[in-house]
C-alpha cells in the first residue's frame, strides 16, 4: 500500500510511515506532525564568537588594574635615573590609568577600535619597559626606594645584583606576555567584528579590512 499523505510505498501492516511520519490510529491515518521551524525571513541569532568570555575577562582585569594605578597615583616612579614623585608621578600614573581603562573598555565592548588599541597599548608598554631596562640607575634607585638594597646589610651577600637580574627577567617576561596576548587577540579578531552592528560601517566589507 501507499501512504495516503506522501504516496510512498509502505507495508500493509505498517502503523507509521517512515517517510513522512504519518501514523495510523484506530484504523485511520493521521497526518504527520509538523515541527515548527524558523519563520520565513527571520534571521538566525548570531553565533557567539570564540574567545568572547576570555577577552571580556581580560578587559575587566585591565579595568581593575587602572583602578589600582589610580589609587597609587602619587607613588614615586623610577624615571631617568631616579625616583620621581610629585607632578611627574601623577602624570605617569594618569597615563597608565587612561591606557588600561581604554584597553579594558575596548576588550569588553568588542569594538573595532578596541582591537587596534590592543596593539597600541602593547607597543607603548614595550617602549616604556624597554626604557626602564636600559636605565640601570633608575633600577637601583627603585631597589633603594623599595628597601631591597638593604638586604646586603643583613649579611646575605651580593643580593642587589641578583635582584636586578630577577627584575630584568620579570620585566622581559611581562613584555612577552603582552605580545602573546596581542597575538591571541589577533587570532580572535572575529570577536571585534561581532561587536559592531550589522548596519554600521564597521560591519561592511570595507570596515572589516582591519582583520587582515
Backbone as a chain_set.jsonl record, in Angstrom:
{"seq": "XXXXXXXXXXXXXXXXXXXXXXXXXXXXXXXXXXXXXXXXXXXXXXXXXXXXXXXXXXXXXXXXXXXXXXXXXXXXXXXXXXXXXXXXXXXXXXXXXXXXXXXXXXXXXXXXXXXXXXXXXXXXXXXXXXXXXXXXXXXXXXXXXXXXXXXXXXXXXXXXXXXXXXXXXXXXXXXXXXXXXXXXXXXXXXXXXXXXXXXXXXXXXXXXXXXX", "coords": {"N": [[0.837, -1.195, 0.0], [0.268, 2.349, -0.295], [1.352, 5.333, 1.342], [-1.131, 7.537, 2.464], [-0.498, 10.222, 2.558], [2.138, 10.929, 1.726], [2.452, 9.284, -0.388], [4.337, 7.301, -0.603], [5.653, 3.95, -0.875], [4.629, 1.639, 1.514], [4.519, -0.938, 4.082], [1.726, -3.186, 4.291], [0.849, -3.721, 6.876], [1.817, -1.655, 8.318], [1.976, 0.921, 10.808], [3.082, 3.315, 10.958], [4.408, 5.746, 8.892], [7.519, 5.715, 7.52], [8.576, 7.643, 5.987], [7.204, 10.17, 5.939], [6.164, 10.388, 8.478], [3.511, 10.03, 9.153], [0.812, 8.613, 11.06], [-1.027, 5.638, 11.917], [-3.98, 5.418, 13.505], [-6.538, 3.882, 15.301], [-7.502, 2.557, 13.026], [-7.43, 4.612, 11.221], [-5.641, 6.899, 9.251], [-3.493, 9.378, 10.436], [-2.438, 12.748, 9.907], [1.029, 13.683, 9.404], [3.044, 14.963, 12.087], [4.026, 18.269, 12.125], [7.017, 19.803, 12.648], [7.547, 22.91, 13.993], [9.427, 25.36, 12.322], [11.925, 27.943, 11.889], [10.539, 31.152, 11.253], [9.801, 32.439, 8.022], [12.136, 34.57, 6.653], [13.081, 35.337, 9.104], [15.881, 36.184, 10.949], [18.618, 34.191, 11.903], [19.908, 33.806, 15.217], [23.0, 35.427, 15.959], [26.066, 33.627, 16.008], [27.987, 32.994, 18.924], [31.098, 34.475, 19.171], [34.327, 32.868, 19.236], [36.348, 32.872, 22.146], [35.187, 35.045, 23.397], [34.397, 35.206, 26.11], [36.881, 35.01, 27.397], [38.21, 37.328, 26.476], [36.536, 39.33, 27.435], [36.855, 38.907, 30.174], [39.566, 39.524, 30.386], [39.429, 42.216, 29.725], [38.024, 43.193, 31.953], [39.938, 42.734, 33.932], [42.007, 44.441, 33.135], [40.712, 46.868, 33.517], [40.417, 46.813, 36.295], [43.111, 46.952, 36.985], [43.639, 49.537, 36.178], [42.201, 50.886, 38.121], [43.665, 50.262, 40.46], [46.059, 51.545, 39.81], [45.16, 54.121, 39.834], [44.601, 54.494, 42.521], [47.16, 54.542, 43.601], [48.266, 56.905, 42.628], [50.003, 58.937, 43.347], [52.345, 57.73, 44.016], [55.872, 57.515, 43.923], [57.847, 57.0, 40.922], [60.243, 55.084, 39.002], [62.232, 56.916, 36.923], [64.367, 58.044, 34.405], [66.847, 57.658, 35.785], [66.317, 58.106, 38.501], [64.043, 58.169, 41.349], [60.942, 59.502, 40.771], [58.659, 61.817, 41.973], [55.698, 63.705, 42.876], [54.327, 65.922, 40.431], [55.301, 64.61, 38.191], [55.066, 61.87, 38.81], [52.284, 61.723, 39.093], [51.398, 62.333, 36.485], [52.548, 60.189, 35.117], [51.25, 57.915, 36.279], [48.592, 58.628, 35.703], [48.591, 58.472, 32.953], [48.906, 55.739, 32.571], [46.572, 54.881, 33.811], [44.591, 55.88, 32.067], [45.312, 54.473, 29.751], [45.032, 51.726, 30.505], [42.348, 51.67, 31.267], [41.019, 52.383, 28.889], [41.821, 50.222, 27.361], [40.584, 48.127, 28.745], [37.842, 48.767, 28.372], [37.682, 48.661, 25.58], [38.198, 45.931, 25.096], [36.097, 44.75, 26.474], [33.787, 45.762, 25.213], [34.229, 45.023, 22.575], [34.662, 46.436, 20.196], [35.788, 47.796, 16.986], [37.858, 49.672, 17.305], [38.845, 48.882, 19.721], [40.193, 46.529, 19.126], [42.364, 47.494, 17.626], [43.517, 49.134, 19.525], [44.641, 47.421, 21.347], [47.103, 46.692, 20.253], [48.339, 49.153, 20.091], [48.552, 49.805, 22.823], [50.16, 47.681, 23.654], [52.54, 48.196, 22.255], [53.222, 50.656, 23.42], [53.611, 49.883, 26.105], [55.754, 48.129, 25.783], [57.755, 49.895, 24.892], [57.967, 51.634, 27.13], [58.742, 49.863, 29.194], [61.087, 48.941, 28.065], [62.7, 51.219, 28.158], [62.958, 51.376, 30.903], [64.462, 49.061, 31.438], [66.852, 49.758, 30.267], [67.71, 51.724, 31.907], [69.78, 51.667, 34.233], [70.541, 53.063, 36.537], [68.085, 54.045, 37.347], [66.835, 51.626, 37.978], [68.359, 50.799, 40.19], [67.783, 52.883, 41.905], [65.107, 52.37, 42.309], [65.262, 49.928, 43.666], [66.497, 50.77, 46.015], [64.519, 52.484, 46.968], [62.426, 50.707, 47.433], [63.502, 49.21, 49.437], [64.861, 46.875, 48.993], [67.569, 46.909, 48.556], [68.691, 46.947, 51.045], [69.049, 44.423, 51.919], [71.603, 43.549, 51.638], [72.908, 44.546, 53.837], [72.177, 42.805, 55.763], [73.848, 40.723, 55.705], [73.535, 38.939, 53.59], [75.021, 38.66, 51.348], [75.881, 39.533, 47.922], [73.156, 40.553, 47.081], [71.905, 42.508, 45.613], [72.727, 42.541, 42.928], [71.655, 40.09, 42.111], [68.926, 40.549, 42.497], [68.515, 42.557, 40.623], [68.916, 41.112, 38.264], [66.785, 39.309, 38.421], [64.697, 41.143, 38.317], [65.052, 42.152, 35.747], [64.554, 39.85, 34.178], [61.912, 39.346, 34.937], [60.607, 41.653, 34.028], [61.074, 41.417, 31.268], [59.641, 39.062, 30.813], [57.052, 39.947, 31.343], [56.673, 41.792, 29.268], [56.795, 40.023, 27.118], [54.51, 38.494, 27.67], [52.502, 40.361, 27.176], [52.734, 40.661, 24.395], [52.152, 38.064, 23.575], [49.501, 37.962, 24.37], [48.504, 39.911, 22.639], [48.835, 38.579, 20.204], [47.023, 36.525, 20.623], [44.668, 38.017, 20.668], [44.624, 38.85, 18.013], [44.209, 36.376, 16.791], [41.636, 35.948, 17.607], [40.099, 37.871, 16.368], [37.605, 37.982, 15.196], [35.801, 38.348, 17.208], [35.77, 41.089, 17.654], [34.652, 42.001, 15.305], [32.095, 41.01, 15.634], [31.219, 42.689, 17.575], [30.239, 44.957, 16.389], [27.47, 46.662, 14.894], [25.115, 45.399, 12.454], [24.486, 47.217, 10.45], [26.376, 49.17, 10.554], [29.327, 51.069, 9.551], [31.53, 49.557, 10.325], [30.811, 46.935, 10.005], [30.67, 46.504, 7.348], [32.187, 45.296, 4.233], [34.409, 46.965, 3.717], [34.85, 48.008, 6.226], [35.747, 45.817, 7.573], [38.341, 45.435, 6.964], [40.344, 45.688, 8.782], [40.765, 43.275, 9.929], [42.604, 41.802, 8.521]], "CA": [[0.0, 0.0, 0.0], [0.97, 3.627, -0.313], [0.974, 6.284, 2.386], [-2.113, 8.489, 1.924], [-0.024, 11.616, 2.639], [3.323, 11.168, 0.889], [2.334, 8.368, -1.525], [5.452, 6.368, -0.651], [5.267, 2.564, -0.668], [4.86, 1.141, 2.863], [3.933, -2.257, 4.284], [0.284, -3.165, 4.559], [0.601, -3.754, 8.319], [2.52, -0.532, 8.953], [1.182, 1.912, 11.54], [3.85, 4.559, 10.907], [5.125, 5.966, 7.633], [8.89, 6.116, 7.826], [8.976, 8.725, 5.086], [6.662, 11.478, 6.325], [5.81, 10.402, 9.882], [2.07, 9.846, 9.369], [0.516, 7.488, 11.939], [-2.329, 5.001, 11.794], [-4.611, 5.288, 14.81], [-7.947, 3.453, 15.213], [-7.745, 2.229, 11.615], [-7.47, 5.832, 10.398], [-4.32, 7.533, 9.145], [-3.428, 10.756, 10.906], [-1.369, 13.485, 9.204], [2.3, 13.78, 10.149], [3.246, 16.141, 12.931], [4.985, 19.198, 11.525], [7.833, 20.51, 13.637], [7.66, 24.31, 13.567], [10.777, 25.862, 12.067], [12.019, 29.413, 11.936], [9.676, 31.86, 10.329], [10.455, 32.912, 6.806], [12.69, 35.918, 6.76], [13.616, 35.598, 10.438], [17.329, 35.997, 10.981], [19.1, 33.324, 12.971], [20.738, 34.551, 16.181], [24.421, 35.326, 15.622], [26.856, 32.71, 16.822], [28.895, 33.656, 19.862], [32.469, 34.294, 18.683], [35.248, 32.18, 20.138], [37.196, 33.723, 22.966], [34.476, 36.221, 23.905], [34.463, 35.227, 27.575], [38.272, 35.287, 27.783], [38.539, 38.723, 26.197], [35.79, 40.169, 28.378], [37.526, 38.775, 31.471], [40.805, 40.306, 30.301], [39.04, 43.623, 29.797], [37.701, 43.511, 33.346], [41.188, 42.761, 34.694], [42.709, 45.681, 32.792], [39.999, 47.96, 34.18], [40.795, 46.758, 37.717], [44.487, 47.452, 37.077], [43.55, 51.0, 36.103], [41.739, 51.352, 39.432], [44.796, 50.181, 41.391], [47.0, 52.604, 39.46], [44.561, 55.384, 40.264], [44.755, 54.58, 43.974], [48.568, 54.861, 43.903], [48.637, 57.882, 41.607], [51.077, 59.814, 43.83], [53.523, 56.933, 44.359], [57.02, 57.81, 43.049], [58.141, 56.005, 39.891], [61.626, 55.194, 38.516], [62.339, 57.545, 35.604], [65.57, 58.815, 34.079], [67.917, 57.52, 36.755], [65.941, 58.438, 39.878], [62.63, 58.038, 41.683], [60.279, 60.78, 40.541], [57.359, 61.98, 42.612], [55.017, 64.944, 42.526], [53.56, 66.004, 39.186], [55.795, 63.591, 37.255], [54.438, 60.603, 39.178], [50.85, 61.816, 38.798], [51.234, 62.226, 35.032], [52.903, 58.811, 34.749], [50.156, 57.019, 36.668], [47.379, 59.008, 34.977], [48.726, 57.942, 31.601], [48.618, 54.307, 32.634], [45.148, 54.725, 34.127], [43.849, 56.089, 30.824], [45.621, 53.39, 28.822], [44.442, 50.476, 30.974], [40.892, 51.79, 31.247], [40.599, 52.303, 27.489], [42.038, 48.84, 26.939], [39.529, 47.312, 29.333], [36.569, 49.056, 27.7], [37.76, 48.152, 24.214], [38.073, 44.477, 25.111], [34.757, 44.378, 26.949], [32.783, 46.113, 24.212], [34.496, 44.301, 21.333], [34.578, 47.325, 19.037], [36.951, 47.752, 16.109], [38.942, 50.471, 17.871], [39.425, 48.1, 20.804], [41.157, 45.607, 18.523], [43.571, 48.242, 17.274], [44.13, 49.72, 20.717], [45.455, 46.391, 21.998], [48.465, 46.752, 19.716], [48.885, 50.449, 20.502], [48.918, 49.689, 24.236], [51.288, 46.754, 23.756], [53.734, 48.908, 21.792], [53.559, 51.651, 24.442], [54.143, 49.178, 27.272], [57.077, 47.627, 25.41], [58.678, 51.031, 24.879], [58.168, 52.122, 28.5], [59.526, 48.874, 29.935], [62.418, 48.916, 27.479], [63.441, 52.344, 28.736], [63.275, 51.017, 32.288], [65.543, 48.079, 31.431], [68.09, 50.439, 29.886], [68.015, 52.724, 32.935], [70.314, 50.933, 35.382], [70.466, 53.929, 37.718], [66.691, 54.049, 37.766], [66.557, 50.348, 38.627], [68.979, 50.804, 41.52], [67.009, 53.818, 42.726], [63.87, 51.675, 42.674], [65.609, 48.951, 44.704], [66.724, 51.505, 47.264], [63.227, 53.003, 47.419], [61.608, 49.592, 47.924], [64.155, 48.593, 50.584], [65.511, 45.615, 48.64], [69.028, 47.064, 48.63], [69.124, 46.802, 52.436], [69.311, 43.016, 52.218], [73.055, 43.369, 51.718], [73.32, 44.873, 55.205], [71.822, 41.689, 56.638], [74.834, 39.663, 55.524], [73.061, 37.961, 52.617], [75.877, 38.673, 50.168], [75.551, 40.484, 46.856], [71.779, 40.297, 46.651], [71.429, 43.558, 44.715], [72.927, 42.084, 41.556], [70.694, 39.024, 41.846], [67.593, 41.151, 42.388], [68.47, 43.258, 39.336], [68.734, 40.098, 37.227], [65.401, 38.828, 38.517], [63.844, 42.228, 37.848], [65.176, 42.197, 34.292], [63.847, 38.698, 33.62], [60.478, 39.526, 35.178], [60.122, 42.689, 33.113], [61.062, 40.836, 29.921], [58.531, 38.107, 30.758], [55.816, 40.719, 31.269], [56.56, 42.311, 27.897], [56.47, 38.876, 26.272], [53.114, 38.113, 27.91], [51.657, 41.33, 26.471], [52.741, 40.344, 22.966], [51.404, 36.82, 23.4], [48.087, 38.321, 24.443], [48.169, 40.61, 21.392], [48.69, 37.547, 19.177], [45.745, 35.854, 20.894], [43.618, 38.932, 20.216], [44.582, 38.776, 16.554], [43.595, 35.101, 16.43], [40.214, 36.027, 17.952], [39.636, 39.182, 15.894], [36.183, 37.919, 14.848], [35.046, 38.875, 18.352], [35.635, 42.532, 17.492], [33.694, 42.192, 14.225], [30.762, 40.754, 16.183], [30.854, 43.787, 18.457], [29.688, 46.062, 15.614], [26.119, 46.409, 14.404], [25.089, 44.946, 11.075], [24.359, 48.316, 9.519], [27.397, 50.18, 10.773], [30.429, 50.957, 8.614], [32.49, 48.563, 10.736], [30.385, 45.614, 9.59], [30.747, 46.42, 5.903], [33.448, 44.711, 3.805], [35.498, 47.915, 3.883], [35.103, 48.168, 7.648], [36.382, 44.625, 8.111], [39.696, 45.323, 6.451], [41.297, 45.664, 9.884], [41.006, 41.905, 10.364], [43.801, 41.32, 7.845]], "C": [[0.879, 1.255, 0.0], [0.461, 4.526, 0.821], [0.0, 7.302, 1.794], [-1.623, 9.943, 1.909], [1.192, 11.889, 1.75], [3.381, 10.246, -0.315], [3.544, 7.45, -1.67], [4.956, 4.965, -0.327], [5.63, 2.132, 0.752], [4.18, -0.211, 3.002], [2.451, -2.14, 4.629], [-0.016, -3.107, 6.054], [1.241, -2.58, 9.049], [1.536, 0.388, 9.666], [1.898, 3.269, 11.573], [4.569, 4.643, 9.568], [6.527, 6.482, 7.957], [9.379, 7.246, 6.936], [8.483, 10.097, 5.567], [6.248, 11.554, 7.788], [4.322, 10.274, 10.163], [1.831, 8.581, 10.195], [-0.892, 6.947, 11.669], [-2.879, 4.763, 13.183], [-6.091, 4.965, 14.628], [-8.354, 3.254, 13.759], [-7.864, 3.455, 10.722], [-6.09, 6.476, 10.418], [-4.405, 9.003, 9.549], [-2.264, 11.481, 10.211], [-0.099, 13.572, 10.051], [2.374, 15.068, 10.955], [4.339, 17.011, 12.326], [5.72, 19.93, 12.638], [7.999, 21.951, 13.185], [9.118, 24.731, 13.426], [10.797, 27.368, 12.17], [11.133, 30.058, 10.892], [10.461, 32.369, 9.139], [10.926, 34.344, 7.0], [13.274, 36.234, 8.118], [15.102, 35.278, 10.459], [17.712, 35.11, 12.153], [19.963, 34.127, 13.936], [22.213, 34.372, 15.857], [25.154, 34.39, 16.569], [27.818, 33.49, 17.711], [30.33, 33.423, 19.415], [33.341, 33.61, 19.718], [36.091, 33.187, 20.908], [36.5, 34.918, 23.578], [34.593, 36.32, 25.424], [35.875, 35.575, 28.056], [38.614, 36.754, 27.6], [37.772, 39.671, 27.115], [36.421, 40.108, 29.77], [38.831, 39.568, 31.491], [40.507, 41.8, 30.379], [38.716, 44.055, 31.213], [38.963, 43.6, 34.197], [41.996, 44.023, 34.392], [42.038, 46.879, 33.469], [40.317, 47.99, 35.678], [42.218, 47.264, 37.927], [44.513, 48.971, 37.01], [43.112, 51.583, 37.443], [42.876, 51.338, 40.454], [45.826, 51.263, 41.097], [46.469, 53.961, 39.904], [44.725, 55.585, 41.771], [46.173, 55.014, 44.354], [49.105, 55.943, 42.974], [49.769, 58.801, 42.049], [52.344, 59.046, 44.209], [54.674, 57.249, 43.409], [57.32, 56.657, 42.092], [59.591, 56.178, 39.433], [61.66, 55.742, 37.088], [63.659, 58.29, 35.498], [66.575, 58.838, 35.232], [67.569, 57.83, 38.184], [64.464, 58.155, 40.087], [61.981, 59.408, 41.583], [58.907, 60.781, 41.211], [56.669, 63.23, 42.122], [54.241, 64.851, 41.232], [53.994, 64.939, 38.187], [55.133, 62.242, 37.539], [52.949, 60.607, 38.847], [50.601, 61.659, 37.305], [51.504, 60.798, 34.563], [51.745, 57.859, 35.056], [48.87, 57.344, 35.915], [47.409, 58.479, 33.551], [48.414, 56.453, 31.569], [47.155, 54.04, 32.988], [44.311, 54.856, 32.865], [44.066, 54.931, 29.859], [44.935, 52.092, 29.23], [42.921, 50.52, 30.944], [40.36, 51.695, 29.823], [40.753, 50.883, 26.961], [40.947, 47.928, 27.484], [38.187, 47.513, 28.655], [36.565, 48.484, 26.289], [37.609, 46.649, 24.138], [36.677, 44.045, 25.535], [33.702, 44.629, 25.878], [32.993, 45.371, 22.893], [34.349, 45.152, 20.087], [35.869, 47.26, 18.219], [38.123, 48.53, 16.697], [39.62, 49.734, 19.022], [40.463, 47.114, 20.298], [42.464, 46.325, 18.23], [44.292, 48.764, 18.513], [44.967, 48.704, 21.478], [46.904, 46.489, 21.543], [49.129, 48.089, 20.038], [49.376, 50.369, 21.945], [50.118, 48.766, 24.422], [52.585, 47.422, 23.325], [54.182, 49.942, 22.826], [54.198, 50.984, 25.654], [55.547, 48.648, 26.991], [58.112, 48.738, 25.434], [58.995, 51.501, 26.299], [59.011, 51.155, 29.32], [60.942, 48.748, 29.374], [63.29, 50.038, 28.006], [63.838, 52.052, 30.179], [64.442, 50.031, 32.35], [66.883, 48.708, 31.069], [68.554, 51.439, 30.947], [68.504, 52.016, 34.199], [70.27, 51.773, 36.655], [69.04, 53.994, 38.251], [66.308, 52.755, 38.462], [67.132, 50.311, 40.042], [68.245, 51.769, 42.46], [65.704, 53.178, 43.184], [64.133, 50.646, 43.77], [65.818, 49.634, 46.048], [65.415, 52.028, 47.839], [62.378, 51.892, 48.034], [62.229, 48.884, 49.117], [64.88, 47.307, 50.267], [67.021, 45.71, 48.751], [69.551, 46.88, 50.047], [69.395, 45.35, 52.813], [70.804, 42.743, 52.33], [73.561, 43.63, 53.137], [73.013, 43.748, 56.181], [72.782, 40.521, 56.483], [74.415, 38.594, 54.547], [73.884, 37.967, 51.337], [75.42, 39.711, 49.162], [74.159, 40.175, 46.312], [71.293, 41.321, 45.641], [71.575, 43.142, 43.257], [71.932, 41.007, 41.177], [69.293, 39.588, 41.652], [67.453, 41.895, 41.063], [68.264, 42.273, 38.188], [67.304, 39.569, 37.222], [64.433, 39.882, 37.993], [63.869, 42.325, 36.326], [64.395, 41.063, 33.64], [62.336, 38.842, 33.786], [59.885, 40.555, 34.226], [60.043, 42.162, 31.691], [59.912, 39.845, 29.762], [57.191, 38.827, 30.656], [55.597, 41.284, 29.868], [56.171, 41.188, 26.944], [55.011, 38.466, 26.437], [52.153, 39.082, 27.221], [51.593, 41.0, 24.985], [52.033, 39.026, 22.677], [49.904, 37.081, 23.473], [47.645, 39.039, 23.172], [47.995, 39.618, 20.247], [47.389, 36.771, 19.369], [44.576, 36.714, 20.423], [43.501, 38.889, 18.696], [43.927, 37.477, 16.092], [42.094, 35.102, 16.696], [39.609, 37.351, 17.474], [38.177, 39.168, 15.454], [35.31, 38.442, 15.984], [34.805, 40.37, 18.199], [34.743, 42.875, 16.305], [32.275, 42.011, 14.746], [30.305, 41.877, 17.079], [30.296, 44.986, 17.74], [28.314, 45.688, 15.109], [26.157, 46.091, 12.927], [25.062, 46.092, 10.096], [25.42, 49.363, 9.651], [28.51, 50.024, 9.77], [31.418, 49.875, 8.998], [32.119, 47.186, 10.232], [30.394, 45.456, 8.086], [32.065, 45.801, 5.497], [34.613, 45.657, 3.981], [35.862, 48.058, 5.354], [35.804, 46.974, 8.257], [37.807, 44.451, 7.633], [40.71, 45.217, 7.577], [41.646, 44.247, 10.281], [42.218, 41.294, 9.682], [43.61, 39.938, 7.238]], "O": [[2.079, 1.195, 0.266], [-0.71, 4.475, 1.197], [0.271, 7.871, 0.736], [-2.268, 10.803, 1.308], [1.278, 12.933, 1.104], [4.253, 10.396, -1.171], [3.759, 6.878, -2.739], [3.973, 4.794, 0.395], [6.786, 2.239, 1.16], [3.369, -0.597, 2.16], [1.994, -1.138, 5.18], [-1.015, -2.517, 6.463], [1.207, -2.524, 10.278], [0.418, 0.608, 9.2], [1.392, 4.239, 12.137], [5.261, 3.707, 9.168], [6.697, 7.531, 8.578], [10.487, 7.748, 7.121], [9.247, 11.063, 5.599], [6.004, 12.645, 8.303], [3.909, 10.4, 11.316], [2.555, 7.596, 10.052], [-1.8, 7.671, 11.26], [-2.31, 3.992, 13.957], [-6.809, 5.66, 13.909], [-9.406, 3.719, 13.322], [-8.344, 3.356, 9.593], [-5.455, 6.582, 11.467], [-5.257, 9.756, 9.078], [-1.221, 10.877, 9.961], [-0.164, 13.536, 11.28], [1.845, 16.108, 10.563], [5.442, 16.539, 12.05], [5.103, 20.597, 13.469], [8.535, 22.198, 12.105], [9.936, 24.483, 14.313], [9.788, 27.991, 12.502], [11.002, 29.556, 9.776], [11.645, 32.689, 9.248], [10.177, 35.206, 7.459], [13.9, 37.28, 8.291], [15.517, 34.204, 10.025], [17.193, 35.262, 13.259], [20.676, 35.037, 13.514], [22.635, 33.268, 15.513], [24.895, 34.367, 17.772], [28.384, 34.505, 17.305], [30.745, 32.27, 19.29], [33.127, 33.752, 20.922], [36.49, 34.222, 20.375], [37.154, 35.738, 24.223], [34.858, 37.396, 25.961], [36.043, 36.34, 29.006], [39.239, 37.36, 28.47], [38.304, 40.703, 27.526], [36.513, 41.122, 30.463], [39.161, 40.207, 32.49], [41.24, 42.555, 31.018], [39.085, 45.151, 31.634], [39.052, 44.446, 35.087], [42.6, 44.605, 35.293], [42.717, 47.793, 33.938], [40.469, 49.063, 36.261], [42.504, 47.926, 38.924], [45.306, 49.618, 37.694], [43.588, 52.642, 37.853], [43.034, 52.286, 41.223], [46.405, 51.838, 42.019], [47.234, 54.839, 40.301], [44.958, 56.7, 42.237], [46.362, 55.763, 45.313], [50.27, 55.901, 42.577], [50.436, 59.393, 41.201], [53.313, 59.646, 44.673], [54.473, 57.251, 42.195], [57.078, 55.492, 42.409], [60.119, 57.289, 39.469], [61.17, 55.1, 36.159], [64.025, 59.064, 36.382], [67.086, 59.893, 35.606], [68.461, 57.822, 39.033], [63.722, 57.93, 39.131], [62.415, 60.359, 42.232], [58.109, 59.861, 41.032], [57.015, 63.761, 41.066], [53.583, 63.849, 40.955], [53.175, 64.423, 37.426], [54.693, 61.556, 36.617], [52.415, 59.604, 38.374], [49.695, 60.931, 36.9], [50.784, 60.264, 33.72], [51.315, 57.093, 34.194], [48.134, 56.436, 35.529], [46.378, 58.085, 33.005], [47.745, 55.966, 30.658], [46.57, 53.069, 32.509], [43.423, 54.04, 32.617], [43.122, 54.46, 29.224], [44.322, 51.427, 28.395], [42.275, 49.52, 30.631], [39.368, 51.01, 29.572], [39.913, 50.402, 26.201], [40.443, 47.059, 26.773], [37.47, 46.548, 28.391], [35.576, 47.897, 25.851], [36.965, 46.135, 23.223], [36.139, 43.073, 25.004], [32.821, 43.796, 25.664], [32.03, 45.118, 22.17], [33.954, 44.651, 19.034], [36.892, 46.751, 18.676], [39.267, 48.088, 16.595], [40.809, 49.924, 19.278], [41.483, 46.883, 20.947], [43.542, 45.824, 18.548], [45.521, 48.83, 18.547], [45.905, 49.08, 22.181], [47.824, 46.382, 22.354], [50.343, 48.149, 20.236], [50.482, 50.811, 22.255], [50.99, 49.034, 25.249], [53.621, 47.233, 23.962], [55.377, 50.09, 23.081], [55.208, 51.461, 26.17], [56.424, 48.71, 27.852], [59.219, 48.549, 25.936], [60.156, 51.739, 26.633], [59.898, 51.58, 30.06], [61.886, 48.479, 30.117], [64.476, 49.842, 28.272], [64.92, 52.434, 30.623], [65.312, 50.15, 33.213], [67.931, 48.243, 31.517], [69.677, 51.94, 30.879], [67.728, 51.793, 35.128], [69.991, 51.25, 37.733], [68.82, 53.998, 39.462], [65.543, 52.77, 39.427], [66.476, 49.85, 40.976], [68.105, 51.503, 43.653], [65.247, 53.411, 44.303], [63.334, 50.5, 44.695], [65.374, 49.141, 47.085], [65.219, 52.02, 49.054], [61.693, 52.108, 49.034], [61.58, 48.051, 49.75], [65.462, 46.693, 51.162], [67.689, 44.709, 49.01], [70.751, 46.675, 50.232], [69.909, 45.072, 53.896], [71.223, 41.821, 53.03], [74.526, 43.009, 53.582], [73.528, 43.736, 57.3], [72.566, 39.454, 57.057], [74.875, 37.456, 54.642], [73.494, 37.35, 50.346], [74.678, 40.638, 49.489], [74.009, 39.61, 45.229], [70.362, 41.042, 44.885], [70.673, 43.356, 42.447], [71.417, 40.998, 40.058], [68.562, 39.163, 40.758], [66.387, 41.867, 40.448], [67.525, 42.561, 37.247], [66.691, 39.403, 36.168], [63.464, 39.557, 37.307], [62.838, 42.551, 35.692], [63.664, 41.278, 32.674], [61.572, 38.501, 32.883], [58.799, 40.357, 33.682], [59.07, 42.419, 30.982], [59.28, 39.788, 28.707], [56.291, 38.363, 29.956], [54.483, 41.261, 29.344], [55.325, 41.371, 26.069], [54.347, 38.127, 25.457], [51.102, 38.666, 26.733], [50.522, 41.052, 24.382], [51.382, 38.888, 21.641], [49.129, 36.488, 22.723], [46.541, 38.807, 22.679], [47.108, 39.788, 19.41], [46.73, 36.404, 18.397], [43.612, 36.205, 19.85], [42.395, 38.893, 18.157], [43.176, 37.472, 15.117], [41.356, 34.336, 16.075], [38.705, 37.887, 18.114], [37.562, 40.229, 15.345], [34.203, 38.925, 15.746], [33.743, 40.866, 18.576], [34.13, 43.942, 16.295], [31.364, 42.745, 14.365], [29.106, 42.012, 17.325], [29.908, 45.957, 18.389], [28.026, 44.507, 14.915], [27.099, 46.457, 12.225], [25.579, 45.95, 8.988], [25.387, 50.363, 8.933], [28.647, 48.954, 9.177], [32.085, 49.316, 8.128], [32.995, 46.342, 10.044], [30.145, 44.357, 7.59], [32.993, 45.765, 6.306], [35.703, 45.224, 4.354], [37.034, 48.211, 5.697], [36.393, 47.082, 9.333], [38.418, 43.411, 7.878], [41.815, 44.716, 7.369], [42.687, 44.011, 10.895], [42.808, 40.353, 10.213], [44.534, 39.396, 6.632]]}, "num_chains": 1, "name": "protein.A"}
